[in-house]
Structure formats: structure tokens, C-alpha cells
Amino acid sequence: MPSSVPSAAAHHRPFFGEGCILAGSLCFSLSIVLVPTIYGSGGNQFAVLVLRNLALAALMAVMISTSGRPILLPRTERNGSLIVGALFAAQSYCYFTAIQFIPVGLATLLNFLYPVLVAVVMHWVSGERLTIIKAGALVAALAGLALALGVTAGELNWLGVALGFLSACASTGIAVVSGRVLGQADTQRMTLHMVFATGVVLLAASQIFGVGLAFPTSGAGWAALGAAPVLYMVAVLGYFHAIRLIGPSRTTMISNVEPVCTLTLAALLLGEVFSLAQVAGAVLVIGSILATQIATRKRA
């Protein structure tokens, strides 16, 4: 991963890096909120995921080639990137399928349990200290999630909840594996390998499951499907540029605004209604994520 020391450009444009990651988070959230429109018009998760990952892989291949760098990574880093790409395929499938059964906001909160889960897993596998703050954040996140779900057990689609939680588990695996096997890999080349592997795995899965790529049948559905990969590419490029300008620590901290963006856009654009208790639950979950990362930064 890149150095945590911001580049010299950050001193000349102190707010540009922050703007990049904020814009990227907003674009990613908007790409998620468009998904129900695609589904409602007959599209499926495989069409969205395969298109966005392979389109991004193609764009990044062109960018890397024109910069004069080789596309292929060294063998160890390449294999690690492909493994992470396969994990990301599982995470994406679980998350985007969960949206078929539960509201976007709830699926997002479930998925964003992963920063807290990472703290627990790293305590087990690497002996990282599980502080009182981290343990308290885990409890608070679970309590917040219970409030945010805000429906009775009889009304809740447990398949959607399970898929949302599995997406958090897969995100945890991605974070842990990336940190252990990818070392100092070129971030852009690493991501090219990841998204290419993700797209190929999902394309193969669509054929193995006999589902295929289902495309929308309405103009609104096609507009959403066309916009989703573009927004995803802007989000990823904004993330990379922010890392280069302000470093990965500040970038990942600011990126925690993403679930807030998704919840807000889901309410504004999809009409998802949240009770006061659900809002309080969302605040608990997001606050727990921030508390965990702040504690980690202080120890770094």
C-alpha cells in the first residue's frame, strides 16, 4: 500500500484531497442507491457488478499502460490481488443481493460492521490489542444495528439480513488478507487485478447459477445501469487521488462518511423512511466505526 505520508501536492492544495474522497464517497453511495431502479426494471445484480468491474478494469489498464508502467504485478502480489478479487466478488454479490430483500440503508449498515469486525479478527490473528474502546464499539455497533433494523422479527427478511452480514464478513476478509499478502504493491495495478478477477468470477457465477446477465427493460433502468459504472469509476479514482494527496490514514477516516451518504440518499431518492429509533441506531453504528478507527490511528 502507499506510504501514509501525504505528497507535497497536499501542502499546496490542503483541501483538494479531502474533496476527492468526499466526492468519491458520494459517487459510490449514489451508485448503490441506483441499484433498486435497475432491479425494478428487470436488471439483476450480475449485470451491475460484471459491468462496473470489467469497465473499471479496462479503464485502469489504459491508464496504467499510458503511464508506461507494466500491467502485471510480481507473482506473489498478483496472486494475492486475485484472491482478494475473488473475496470482493463474494462481498459484492452478498451486498447487492441483500438489497433485493431489505432496504438499501439497512444493507449498508450491516456491511459497515466490517471495520469493527476487522479489529476483532486482527486481535485473534495478529495479537493486536482489543482495547476497551474497540470492545465497546463492537457492542455499541450491534446495539445500534438492532435499533436501525427497526422492525419486528416477523416483518424482517432474514435472508437479506444474513446476506448483509455475510457481506461484512467478506469485507473483513478482504481487509485482513490485503494487509497480510499484498505488502507494498502498486495500488492502481493491484486494484486492476482485483476488479478484473471480481468481474470474471461474477460473470462465471452468473453462468454457473444459470441466471446470466439480466438487463433493464426501461429507459430509467438503462440510465441507472449506465450511470452506476461511471459513478463507481469516479469513486475509485477519487479514492486513489486522495491517498496520493493526503495519505491512506486520513483518506480511510474521511471515507467513513459513506454510510451517512447512502442512508441520506436512500431517504431522499428512494423514499426510505427512518424512525427516530432507527436514526439513533444508525448514529450508533457509524459512531462505533469512527471510534474504532480513531483508536487505531492513535496507536499507529
C-alpha positions in Angstrom: 0.0 0.0 0.0 1.1 3.6 -0.5 3.0 5.5 2.2 0.9 7.2 4.8 2.9 10.4 4.3 1.0 12.8 2.1 2.6 14.0 -1.1 4.0 17.5 -1.5 0.9 18.5 -3.5 -1.1 18.2 -0.4 0.7 21.3 1.1 -0.3 23.4 -1.9 -3.9 22.2 -2.1 -4.8 21.3 1.5 -8.5 20.7 0.9 -8.3 19.0 -2.5 -7.6 15.6 -1.2 -10.5 15.8 1.3 -12.7 16.9 -1.6 -11.6 14.0 -3.7 -12.6 11.4 -1.1 -15.8 13.2 -0.2 -16.8 13.3 -3.9 -15.8 9.7 -4.3 -17.9 8.6 -1.3 -20.9 10.5 -2.6 -20.5 8.9 -6.1 -20.2 5.4 -4.6 -23.3 5.9 -2.4 -25.2 7.2 -5.4 -24.2 4.2 -7.5 -25.7 2.0 -4.7 -28.9 3.9 -4.5 -29.4 3.5 -8.2 -29.5 -0.3 -7.9 -33.2 -0.7 -6.9 -34.1 1.2 -10.1 -32.1 -1.3 -12.1 -33.7 -4.2 -10.3 -37.2 -2.7 -10.7 -36.7 -2.6 -14.4 -35.7 -6.3 -14.8 -32.0 -6.0 -14.3 -30.0 -8.2 -11.9 -27.0 -7.9 -9.6 -24.8 -9.8 -12.1 -25.4 -7.2 -14.8 -24.5 -4.3 -12.5 -21.4 -6.0 -10.9 -19.9 -7.5 -14.0 -20.3 -4.3 -16.0 -18.9 -2.0 -13.3 -15.9 -4.2 -12.5 -14.8 -5.0 -16.1 -15.4 -1.4 -17.2 -13.2 -0.2 -14.4 -10.5 -2.8 -15.2 -10.5 -1.7 -18.8 -10.1 2.0 -17.8 -7.3 1.3 -15.4 -5.5 -0.9 -17.9 -5.5 2.1 -20.3 -4.3 4.5 -17.6 -1.5 2.2 -16.4 -0.4 1.4 -20.0 -0.2 5.1 -21.0 1.8 5.9 -17.9 4.5 3.5 -19.1 4.1 1.0 -16.2 3.7 -2.7 -16.7 0.3 -4.1 -16.1 1.3 -7.3 -14.5 2.3 -7.4 -10.8 5.1 -9.7 -9.4 3.7 -13.2 -8.9 3.1 -13.1 -5.2 1.3 -9.7 -5.3 -0.6 -10.8 -8.4 -1.9 -13.9 -6.8 -2.8 -12.0 -3.6 -4.7 -9.5 -5.7 -6.6 -12.2 -7.5 -7.6 -13.8 -4.2 -8.8 -10.5 -2.8 -10.7 -10.0 -6.1 -12.5 -13.3 -5.5 -13.4 -12.3 -2.0 -14.6 -9.0 -3.3 -16.9 -10.9 -5.7 -18.4 -12.7 -2.8 -18.8 -9.5 -0.9 -20.4 -7.6 -3.8 -22.8 -10.5 -4.6 -24.0 -10.7 -0.9 -24.4 -6.9 -0.6 -26.2 -6.4 -3.9 -28.4 -9.4 -3.4 -29.3 -8.2 0.1 -30.7 -5.0 -1.5 -33.3 -7.2 -3.2 -34.7 -8.2 0.2 -34.0 -5.4 2.6 -33.8 -1.6 2.3 -30.5 -0.1 0.9 -29.9 1.7 4.2 -30.1 -1.4 6.3 -27.9 -3.4 3.9 -25.3 -0.6 4.1 -25.3 -0.6 7.9 -24.9 -4.3 8.0 -22.0 -4.2 5.6 -20.3 -1.4 7.5 -20.0 -3.5 10.6 -16.7 -4.7 9.0 -14.3 -2.1 10.5 -15.3 -3.3 13.9 -15.1 -6.9 12.9 -11.6 -6.2 11.5 -10.5 -5.0 14.9 -11.7 -8.3 16.5 -10.2 -10.5 13.8 -6.8 -8.7 14.0 -6.8 -9.3 17.8 -7.2 -13.0 17.1 -4.8 -13.5 14.2 -2.1 -10.8 14.9 -2.4 -10.2 18.6 -3.5 -6.5 18.1 -4.7 -5.2 21.4 -8.5 -5.2 21.7 -8.9 -2.1 23.8 -11.9 -1.1 25.9 -12.8 1.4 23.1 -12.8 -1.2 20.4 -14.8 -3.7 22.5 -17.3 -1.0 23.5 -17.5 0.0 19.8 -18.4 -3.6 18.9 -21.2 -3.7 21.5 -22.5 -0.3 20.5 -22.5 -1.2 16.8 -24.5 -4.3 17.5 -27.0 -2.4 19.7 -27.2 0.3 17.0 -27.9 -2.2 14.3 -30.7 -3.7 16.4 -32.3 -0.3 16.7 -31.7 0.5 13.0 -33.4 -2.6 11.8 -36.4 -1.2 13.5 -38.9 -3.9 12.6 -40.4 -7.0 14.3 -38.9 -10.4 13.7 -42.0 -11.4 11.7 -41.6 -8.5 9.3 -37.8 -8.8 8.8 -36.4 -10.6 5.8 -33.8 -12.7 7.5 -32.2 -13.8 4.2 -31.5 -10.2 3.4 -30.1 -9.6 6.9 -27.9 -12.8 6.6 -26.6 -11.7 3.2 -25.8 -8.2 4.5 -23.9 -9.7 7.5 -22.0 -12.1 5.1 -21.0 -9.0 3.0 -19.5 -7.5 6.2 -17.6 -10.8 6.9 -16.3 -10.8 3.3 -15.2 -7.2 3.6 -13.4 -8.2 6.8 -11.6 -11.0 4.9 -10.6 -8.5 2.2 -9.1 -6.1 4.7 -7.2 -8.8 6.6 -5.9 -10.6 3.5 -4.9 -7.4 1.8 -2.9 -6.3 4.7 -1.1 -9.6 5.1 -0.3 -10.7 1.5 -0.1 -7.6 -0.7 2.7 -5.7 1.0 3.9 -2.7 -1.0 2.0 -3.5 -4.2 1.3 -0.6 -6.6 -2.2 0.3 -5.5 -3.6 1.0 -9.0 -2.1 -2.1 -10.6 -3.3 -4.1 -7.6 -6.8 -2.8 -8.0 -6.8 -3.6 -11.7 -6.1 -7.2 -10.9 -8.7 -7.2 -8.2 -11.6 -5.7 -10.2 -10.7 -7.9 -13.2 -10.8 -11.0 -11.0 -14.1 -9.8 -9.5 -15.7 -9.3 -12.8 -14.6 -12.6 -14.2 -15.7 -14.6 -11.1 -19.1 -12.9 -11.1 -19.5 -13.5 -14.9 -18.7 -17.2 -14.4 -21.0 -17.4 -11.4 -23.9 -15.9 -13.4 -23.4 -18.7 -15.9 -22.9 -21.5 -13.3 -26.1 -20.4 -11.5 -28.0 -20.3 -14.8 -29.0 -16.7 -14.2 -27.0 -14.9 -16.8 -26.8 -11.1 -17.1 -30.3 -9.6 -16.9 -30.5 -6.1 -18.3 -33.2 -3.5 -17.7 -36.2 -3.1 -19.9 -37.0 0.6 -19.3 -35.2 3.9 -20.1 -34.8 4.7 -16.4 -33.3 1.3 -15.7 -30.8 1.6 -18.6 -29.9 5.1 -17.4 -29.2 3.8 -13.9 -27.2 0.9 -15.3 -25.1 3.2 -17.4 -24.5 5.6 -14.6 -23.6 3.1 -12.0 -20.2 2.0 -13.5 -19.3 5.7 -14.3 -20.0 6.7 -10.7 -18.1 3.7 -9.4 -15.1 4.6 -11.5 -15.2 8.2 -10.3 -15.4 6.9 -6.7 -12.4 4.6 -7.1 -10.3 7.2 -8.9 -11.2 9.8 -6.2 -10.1 7.4 -3.5 -6.7 6.8 -5.2 -6.1 10.5 -5.8 -7.0 11.2 -2.1 -4.5 8.6 -1.0 -1.8 10.2 -3.1 -2.6 13.7 -1.7 -3.4 13.2 2.0 -2.3 9.6 2.7 -4.3 6.4 3.4 -5.0 7.1 7.1 -6.8 10.4 6.5 -8.5 9.0 3.4 -10.0 6.0 5.1 -11.1 8.1 8.0 -13.0 10.5 5.8 -14.4 7.7 3.8 -16.5 6.7 6.8 -18.9 9.4 5.7 -20.0 6.8 3.0 -22.8 5.1 5.1 -24.1 8.5 6.0 -24.3 9.5 2.3 -26.0 6.2 1.4 -28.6 6.5 4.2 -29.3 10.1 3.3 -29.6 9.4 -0.5 -31.8 6.4 0.2 -34.2 8.6 2.2 -34.2 11.4 -0.4 -34.3 9.4 -3.7 -35.9 6.1 -2.7 -38.3 7.4 -0.1 -36.9 5.0 2.6 -38.4 6.2 5.9 -36.4 6.0 9.1 -37.9 6.4 12.5 -36.1 8.3 15.3 -35.0 5.0 16.8 -33.6 3.9 13.5 -31.7 7.2 13.1 -30.3 6.7 16.6 -29.2 3.2 15.7 -27.5 4.4 12.6 -25.7 7.1 14.6 -24.5 4.4 17.0 -23.2 2.2 14.2 -21.4 5.0 12.4 -20.1 6.4 15.7 -18.7 2.9 16.5 -16.9 2.8 13.2 -15.3 6.2 13.8 -14.4 5.4 17.4 -12.7 2.2 16.3 -10.7 3.9 13.6 -9.7 6.9 15.8 -8.4 4.4 18.5 -6.5 2.6 15.8 -5.0 5.8 14.4 -3.8 6.9 17.9 -1.9 3.7 18.4 -0.4 3.8 14.9 
